[in-house]
Amino acid sequence: MLYLMQANYKDIVKEYAFTDKMPYDENGFIYEWHGTKREDFEDVIGKMIDARSGIGLPKGYVPETFYFLWRGENIVGMFRFRHYLCQSLENGAGHIGYYIGQEYRGKGYAAKGLRLLLEETKESLVEDEYYIRAHKNNIASQKTVLKNGGYIHHSDDSNVYLRIKKVH
């Protein structure tokens, strides 16, 4: 059974074990705490939790919630939901970013996790559509969004910008 859980202190051991394998940047998903030591990870979780309320964010950032995608007792992915768009997000990364662990790819976890995230966040989405950016060469991510009712809004030389209408 798949489910989402917000970043929390209770699951810090498993959250660290999962994030310790994440690169700084993979297909545009930025994990700014790459390389954090275990003894410093409690601070990272605190920053993730504070980001929900907009506490301690750099200038120009918007509140966001970090979710871990769990399959039973194992974390298989991470999702980031930005609560609303600023200009840089509207023309950039959008509302949602996600990362699926290497060993869990190709098994439908991204599509199922995105579906769970859309359901979880629909009441808090300010805009009428979710904005999502994928690199042009990241066909798997584009398919994930399309499987969840998304459509291609536009593209540029390096990215495809997709939208998913908010279901009320």
C-alpha positions in Angstrom: 0.0 0.0 0.0 1.3 3.4 -1.0 0.8 6.5 1.1 2.2 10.0 1.6 3.5 11.3 4.9 4.8 14.8 5.6 8.4 15.1 6.7 8.5 14.5 10.5 10.9 13.7 13.3 9.2 10.4 14.2 10.5 8.8 10.9 13.9 10.6 10.9 16.0 7.4 10.6 14.2 6.2 7.5 13.9 9.7 6.0 17.7 10.1 6.4 18.5 6.7 4.9 16.4 7.6 1.9 17.6 11.2 1.4 21.3 10.2 1.9 21.2 8.4 -1.5 19.6 11.4 -3.3 21.8 13.5 -5.6 21.8 17.3 -5.4 20.1 17.6 -8.8 18.4 14.9 -10.8 16.3 16.0 -13.7 15.7 19.3 -12.1 14.7 18.0 -8.7 17.0 19.9 -6.4 17.8 18.4 -3.0 19.7 21.2 -1.4 20.7 19.2 1.7 22.7 16.6 -0.4 25.7 15.4 1.6 24.2 16.2 5.0 25.6 14.1 7.8 23.3 12.1 10.0 24.0 14.2 13.1 22.9 17.3 11.2 19.8 15.8 9.6 17.5 16.8 12.5 18.1 20.4 11.4 17.1 19.5 7.8 13.8 17.9 9.0 13.2 21.1 11.0 13.7 23.2 7.9 11.3 21.0 5.9 8.7 21.3 8.6 9.2 25.1 8.9 8.9 25.5 5.1 5.2 24.5 5.4 4.5 27.7 7.3 7.0 29.8 5.3 9.4 30.0 8.3 13.1 30.6 7.5 12.7 30.6 3.7 15.1 32.6 1.5 13.7 35.8 0.0 11.4 35.0 -3.0 10.6 31.4 -1.8 7.0 30.3 -1.1 5.8 27.9 1.5 6.1 24.3 0.5 5.4 20.9 2.1 7.8 18.0 1.8 6.2 14.5 1.6 7.7 11.1 1.6 6.1 8.4 -0.4 5.9 5.2 1.5 5.3 1.6 0.4 4.6 -0.2 3.6 7.6 0.4 5.9 9.9 1.7 3.1 10.2 5.2 1.6 10.2 5.0 -2.2 10.1 8.7 -3.1 9.9 12.3 -2.1 7.5 15.0 -3.3 7.6 18.7 -2.8 4.4 20.8 -3.1 4.7 24.6 -3.3 1.6 26.1 -1.9 1.3 28.9 -4.5 3.2 30.4 -7.4 5.5 33.4 -7.5 6.8 34.6 -10.9 9.9 32.5 -10.8 7.8 29.3 -10.1 5.2 30.2 -12.7 7.9 30.4 -15.3 10.0 27.7 -13.8 9.7 24.7 -11.5 6.0 25.1 -10.7 4.0 23.6 -7.8 5.4 20.0 -7.7 8.7 18.3 -7.8 9.4 14.7 -7.1 12.1 12.1 -6.8 11.7 8.3 -6.9 14.6 6.2 -5.6 16.6 4.5 -8.2 15.6 1.0 -7.1 11.9 1.9 -7.3 11.7 3.4 -10.8 9.7 1.9 -13.6 7.1 0.5 -11.2 4.5 3.2 -11.3 5.3 4.8 -8.0 5.7 8.3 -9.5 2.3 8.2 -11.1 0.6 6.8 -8.0 2.4 9.1 -5.7 1.5 12.1 -7.9 -2.2 11.0 -7.8 -2.0 10.9 -4.0 -0.4 14.3 -3.8 -3.0 15.9 -6.1 -5.7 14.5 -3.8 -3.9 15.6 -0.6 -3.2 19.1 -1.8 -6.3 20.1 -3.9 -7.9 22.1 -1.1 -4.8 24.1 -0.5 -3.9 24.9 -4.1 -4.6 28.6 -4.7 -4.4 28.4 -8.5 -6.9 26.5 -10.8 -4.1 24.3 -12.2 -1.0 22.6 -10.9 2.1 23.8 -12.8 4.8 21.2 -13.4 8.1 21.4 -15.3 9.9 18.5 -16.8 13.2 18.4 -18.7 12.5 17.6 -22.4 14.6 14.4 -22.2 12.7 13.2 -19.1 10.0 11.4 -20.9 9.1 9.3 -17.9 8.2 12.4 -15.9 6.1 13.8 -18.7 4.2 10.5 -19.0 3.6 10.6 -15.2 1.9 14.0 -15.4 -0.1 13.0 -18.5 -1.3 9.8 -16.8 -2.7 12.0 -14.0 -4.8 14.1 -16.3 -2.1 16.6 -17.3 -1.5 18.3 -20.6 1.4 20.0 -22.2 1.0 23.7 -21.9 4.2 24.8 -23.7 7.8 24.0 -24.1 11.2 25.7 -24.7 14.6 24.5 -25.7 15.1 22.4 -22.6 11.8 22.0 -20.7 8.2 20.9 -21.2 5.7 22.8 -19.0 2.7 20.8 -18.0 -0.5 21.6 -16.3 -3.1 19.5 -14.4 -6.5 21.0 -13.8 -7.5 21.1 -10.1 -10.3 18.7 -9.4 -12.8 20.2 -6.9 
